[in-house]
Each structure stands twice: as C-alpha cells, then as structure tokens.
C-alpha cells in the first residue's frame, strides 16, 4: 500500500492537504483533500491522470506505472482554459509589454548618452 501527501497553498493563503492511498495488489485508489474524499477509483494498474480543482487552480494528479512500481505527482495545469489561467496569460502579456517598453527606453537613453558623449569628444 502506497500513501503520499502534498500541501498546496493558493494565492489567497488557502491551504489544501491532498493525500493519496494506492493499494498495490488490486490497484484501488482513494484521493482526499483536507480529509474529504474526492476520488475513489478501482483497479488502477496502469498510468492514469486525475484532474480536480483546488480553489480556482486546476490540478492534475498523475499516477505513473514504472515496471513493477508506481510514482505519483501533483502538478498545476497552467495550459487549460480556466478563468485563472486566462488572467495569468493577460498579466504575462501586460508584463512582457512593460518589460519591452522599459528596455526600449533604456536602449534609447544609452544611445542618446553615447551619441552626446562621442559628439563632445
């Protein structure tokens, strides 16, 4: 029997304790969050992915078969089209534009300063 747990804290400070119990011989899986059962699945003997929300965040629990053993991972899905991911993309685009603007202004300042310095000499 395999047992594993993760703690995830979202952007608002909300804490989520996610746990998995995987009984090896028959492959039964129980996934819980904050001691409440979220997923029960039977006969999981191959690689499988479970998706669920922790607050506004879409998470994926990966159960991966590796020869005679299993490995487990909890990841955040930032590619799915969720409201939070749409907001992330919007802010990343805005941040990129600001970075390009500031970099361009810096290059312009250095160019003007260099031209002025070389013109004086």
Backbone as CSV, one residue per row, in Angstrom:
resi,resn,N_x,N_y,N_z,CA_x,CA_y,CA_z,C_x,C_y,C_z
1,UNK,0.848,-1.172,0.000,0.000,0.000,0.000,0.895,1.237,0.000
2,UNK,0.639,2.152,-0.921,1.385,3.410,-1.003,0.515,4.544,-0.491
3,UNK,1.150,5.417,0.265,0.470,6.586,0.800,1.374,7.785,0.586
4,UNK,0.797,8.890,0.089,1.584,10.081,-0.181,0.698,11.304,0.011
5,UNK,1.319,12.409,0.367,0.543,13.627,0.578,1.277,14.861,0.114
6,UNK,0.516,15.884,-0.241,1.042,17.173,-0.664,0.285,18.271,0.058
7,UNK,0.934,19.390,0.268,0.270,20.577,0.797,0.404,21.674,-0.237
8,UNK,-0.722,22.245,-0.639,-0.733,23.324,-1.620,-1.369,24.545,-0.969
9,UNK,-0.710,25.690,-1.088,-1.249,26.950,-0.585,-1.485,27.839,-1.796
10,UNK,-2.745,28.275,-1.997,-3.056,29.084,-3.173,-2.682,30.555,-2.961
11,UNK,-2.942,31.371,-3.958,-2.568,32.786,-3.916,-3.308,33.566,-2.832
12,UNK,-4.397,33.023,-2.343,-5.193,33.700,-1.310,-4.873,33.204,0.093
13,UNK,-3.893,32.309,0.204,-3.487,31.792,1.504,-4.271,30.569,1.961
14,UNK,-5.162,30.075,1.127,-5.944,28.878,1.459,-5.047,27.649,1.358
15,UNK,-5.089,26.805,2.374,-4.222,25.624,2.451,-5.036,24.369,2.102
16,UNK,-4.459,23.544,1.227,-5.093,22.296,0.816,-4.116,21.148,1.078
17,UNK,-4.555,20.177,1.840,-3.767,18.978,2.096,-4.355,17.848,1.258
18,UNK,-3.602,17.437,0.237,-4.064,16.403,-0.685,-3.308,15.117,-0.363
19,UNK,-4.051,14.030,-0.254,-3.443,12.740,0.037,-3.943,11.671,-0.911
20,UNK,-3.107,10.672,-1.136,-3.491,9.543,-1.980,-3.115,8.252,-1.261
21,UNK,-4.001,7.290,-1.365,-3.732,5.937,-0.882,-3.950,5.020,-2.077
22,UNK,-2.923,4.226,-2.398,-2.993,3.316,-3.539,-2.628,1.918,-3.039
23,UNK,-3.603,1.048,-3.040,-3.392,-0.324,-2.581,-2.844,-1.127,-3.756
24,UNK,-1.604,-1.579,-3.628,-0.860,-2.173,-4.739,-1.482,-3.442,-5.342
25,UNK,-1.854,-4.440,-4.570,-2.283,-5.683,-5.219,-3.497,-5.519,-6.135
26,UNK,-4.492,-4.761,-5.702,-5.704,-4.639,-6.516,-5.834,-3.281,-7.198
27,UNK,-4.980,-2.319,-6.874,-4.952,-1.043,-7.573,-6.000,-0.039,-7.151
28,UNK,-6.648,-0.226,-6.025,-7.660,0.727,-5.587,-6.995,2.031,-5.136
29,UNK,-7.596,3.154,-5.538,-7.063,4.478,-5.208,-8.128,5.292,-4.499
30,UNK,-7.701,6.008,-3.452,-8.542,6.977,-2.764,-7.741,8.276,-2.688
31,UNK,-8.332,9.364,-3.181,-7.706,10.687,-3.122,-8.569,11.554,-2.228
32,UNK,-7.917,12.216,-1.264,-8.671,13.088,-0.374,-8.034,14.469,-0.337
33,UNK,-8.856,15.457,0.015,-8.380,16.826,0.188,-8.963,17.346,1.492
34,UNK,-8.079,17.775,2.383,-8.497,18.245,3.706,-9.407,17.234,4.391
35,UNK,-9.013,15.961,4.298,-9.709,14.834,4.925,-11.112,14.593,4.392
36,UNK,-11.387,15.051,3.171,-12.656,14.751,2.496,-12.328,13.992,1.221
37,UNK,-12.989,12.866,1.030,-12.725,12.030,-0.134,-13.195,12.749,-1.396
38,UNK,-12.281,12.836,-2.380,-12.607,13.466,-3.662,-12.751,12.440,-4.777
39,UNK,-11.891,11.435,-4.769,-11.869,10.454,-5.858,-11.688,9.060,-5.266
40,UNK,-12.485,8.136,-5.765,-12.290,6.711,-5.483,-12.276,6.015,-6.838
41,UNK,-11.251,5.235,-7.083,-11.145,4.511,-8.352,-10.617,3.118,-8.054
42,UNK,-11.114,2.148,-8.798,-10.763,0.758,-8.568,-9.926,0.200,-9.717
43,UNK,-9.101,-0.760,-9.407,-8.297,-1.491,-10.393,-7.422,-0.578,-11.249
44,UNK,-6.759,0.366,-10.629,-5.832,1.247,-11.344,-4.471,0.557,-11.357
45,UNK,-4.193,-0.112,-12.457,-2.954,-0.877,-12.578,-2.057,-0.321,-13.680
46,UNK,-2.479,0.783,-14.307,-1.701,1.437,-15.367,-1.622,2.927,-15.079
47,UNK,-0.856,3.626,-15.899,-0.714,5.074,-15.765,-2.068,5.757,-15.955
48,UNK,-2.349,6.720,-15.073,-3.630,7.414,-15.131,-3.464,8.816,-14.551
49,UNK,-4.275,9.761,-15.037,-4.251,11.142,-14.556,-5.643,11.536,-14.093
50,UNK,-5.692,12.193,-12.944,-6.946,12.695,-12.382,-6.864,14.221,-12.322
51,UNK,-7.921,14.891,-12.756,-7.974,16.352,-12.712,-9.034,16.792,-11.719
52,UNK,-8.706,17.847,-10.953,-9.655,18.411,-9.997,-9.209,19.823,-9.639
53,UNK,-10.125,20.592,-9.093,-9.835,21.962,-8.707,-9.510,22.037,-7.222
54,UNK,-8.490,22.808,-6.909,-8.200,23.213,-5.534,-8.410,24.725,-5.527
55,UNK,-9.566,25.148,-5.067,-9.922,26.563,-5.200,-10.067,26.862,-6.680
56,UNK,-9.447,27.951,-7.167,-9.550,28.278,-8.593,-8.502,27.570,-9.453
57,UNK,-7.624,26.797,-8.821,-6.482,26.184,-9.508,-6.823,24.780,-9.987
58,UNK,-6.602,24.525,-11.297,-6.807,23.187,-11.850,-5.544,22.362,-11.615
59,UNK,-5.692,21.254,-10.902,-4.560,20.391,-10.561,-4.717,19.044,-11.244
60,UNK,-3.584,18.407,-11.460,-3.582,17.065,-12.035,-2.747,16.148,-11.155
61,UNK,-3.340,15.047,-10.776,-2.654,14.025,-10.006,-2.286,12.909,-10.975
62,UNK,-0.993,12.680,-11.136,-0.504,11.682,-12.080,-0.077,10.423,-11.327
63,UNK,-0.645,9.315,-11.737,-0.246,8.005,-11.223,0.447,7.315,-12.392
64,UNK,1.749,7.104,-12.250,2.531,6.582,-13.367,3.088,5.202,-13.044
65,UNK,2.816,4.287,-13.920,3.317,2.914,-13.772,4.756,2.862,-14.261
66,UNK,5.654,2.348,-13.421,7.064,2.192,-13.772,7.469,0.758,-13.465
67,UNK,7.406,-0.095,-14.469,7.683,-1.524,-14.335,6.808,-2.126,-13.238
68,UNK,7.369,-2.423,-12.075,6.607,-3.068,-11.003,6.153,-2.096,-9.919
69,UNK,6.496,-0.813,-10.054,6.132,0.177,-9.032,5.342,1.320,-9.660
70,UNK,4.870,2.216,-8.812,4.147,3.409,-9.245,4.847,4.643,-8.697
71,UNK,4.746,5.743,-9.454,5.191,7.040,-8.947,4.003,7.988,-9.038
72,UNK,4.023,9.017,-8.193,2.884,9.909,-8.073,3.368,11.360,-8.129
73,UNK,2.571,12.206,-8.747,2.922,13.617,-8.823,1.683,14.486,-8.881
74,UNK,1.738,15.606,-8.192,0.653,16.584,-8.213,1.183,17.833,-8.895
75,UNK,0.563,18.224,-10.014,1.017,19.387,-10.765,-0.139,20.351,-11.004
76,UNK,0.222,21.603,-11.264,-0.749,22.638,-11.610,-0.840,22.695,-13.125
77,UNK,-2.049,22.661,-13.667,-2.243,22.748,-15.114,-2.449,24.212,-15.486
78,UNK,-1.401,24.829,-16.030,-1.482,26.234,-16.436,-1.823,26.380,-17.914
79,UNK,-2.044,25.266,-18.624,-2.364,25.309,-20.048,-3.869,25.256,-20.310
80,UNK,-4.631,24.705,-19.396,-6.070,24.567,-19.594,-6.727,25.941,-19.630
81,UNK,-7.863,26.010,-20.292,-8.573,27.280,-20.437,-9.514,27.508,-19.246
82,UNK,-8.931,27.901,-18.117,-9.710,28.223,-16.924,-9.662,29.727,-16.696
83,UNK,-10.590,30.281,-15.931,-10.556,31.731,-15.676,-9.236,32.201,-15.063
84,UNK,-8.677,31.428,-14.146,-7.411,31.815,-13.530,-6.278,31.810,-14.549
85,UNK,-6.232,30.814,-15.427,-5.183,30.756,-16.443,-5.350,31.863,-17.483
86,UNK,-6.587,32.240,-17.807,-6.816,33.366,-18.710,-6.276,34.649,-18.095
87,UNK,-6.503,34.829,-16.803,-5.986,36.002,-16.097,-4.460,35.984,-16.074
88,UNK,-3.872,34.813,-15.850,-2.411,34.685,-15.873,-1.834,35.118,-17.221
89,UNK,-2.453,34.611,-18.314,-1.970,34.967,-19.648,-2.084,36.470,-19.890
90,UNK,-3.170,37.071,-19.431,-3.375,38.507,-19.586,-2.269,39.278,-18.865
91,UNK,-1.971,38.905,-17.619,-0.930,39.592,-16.855,0.457,39.338,-17.424
92,UNK,0.721,38.143,-17.925,2.028,37.866,-18.529,2.236,38.713,-19.783
93,UNK,1.182,38.873,-20.574,1.263,39.708,-21.767,1.519,41.160,-21.371
94,UNK,0.801,41.641,-20.374,0.990,43.008,-19.896,2.410,43.196,-19.365
95,UNK,2.905,42.255,-18.596,4.257,42.346,-18.047,5.311,42.330,-19.156
96,UNK,5.080,41.526,-20.186,6.011,41.486,-21.309,6.048,42.832,-22.020
97,UNK,4.894,43.447,-22.230,4.850,44.752,-22.890,5.579,45.814,-22.063
98,UNK,5.376,45.801,-20.756,6.077,46.756,-19.891,7.584,46.525,-19.928
99,UNK,7.997,45.273,-19.921,9.428,44.956,-19.981,10.037,45.462,-21.284
100,UNK,9.343,45.230,-22.402,9.843,45.705,-23.693,9.902,47.234,-23.736
101,UNK,8.908,47.896,-23.165,8.883,49.361,-23.130,10.053,49.906,-22.321
102,UNK,10.273,49.350,-21.147,11.367,49.820,-20.285,12.719,49.531,-20.937
103,UNK,12.870,48.360,-21.539,14.122,48.018,-22.213,14.378,48.971,-23.386
104,UNK,13.320,49.270,-24.153,13.466,50.197,-25.283,13.870,51.581,-24.802
105,UNK,13.266,52.028,-23.718,13.628,53.340,-23.171,15.082,53.338,-22.694
106,UNK,15.525,52.259,-22.097,16.913,52.158,-21.642,17.879,52.193,-22.822
107,UNK,17.562,51.458,-23.884,18.406,51.460,-25.084,18.442,52.857,-25.692
108,UNK,17.304,53.526,-25.756,17.259,54.889,-26.301,18.103,55.834,-25.445
109,UNK,17.993,55.728,-24.129,18.769,56.586,-23.237,20.268,56.365,-23.422
110,UNK,20.685,55.098,-23.472,22.103,54.777,-23.655,22.579,55.280,-25.023
111,UNK,21.759,55.146,-26.042,22.132,55.621,-27.382,22.317,57.133,-27.398
112,UNK,21.368,57.868,-26.813,21.465,59.329,-26.771,22.677,59.744,-25.942
113,UNK,22.876,59.109,-24.807,24.019,59.434,-23.956,25.329,59.157,-24.688
114,UNK,25.437,58.015,-25.368,26.654,57.663,-26.100,26.891,58.636,-27.258
115,UNK,25.850,58.976,-27.999,25.986,59.910,-29.107,26.443,61.276,-28.597
116,UNK,25.831,61.737,-27.507,26.205,63.038,-26.926,27.654,63.001,-26.420
117,UNK,28.041,61.927,-25.783,29.396,61.810,-25.250,30.424,61.769,-26.377
118,UNK,30.121,61.040,-27.446,31.049,60.940,-28.577,31.086,62.242,-29.378
119,UNK,29.989,62.970,-29.446,29.943,64.234,-30.193,30.780,65.293,-29.499
120,UNK,30.876,65.255,-28.187,31.662,66.236,-27.420,33.130,65.984,-27.647
121,UNK,33.555,64.763,-27.806,34.974,64.442,-27.967,35.368,64.753,-29.340
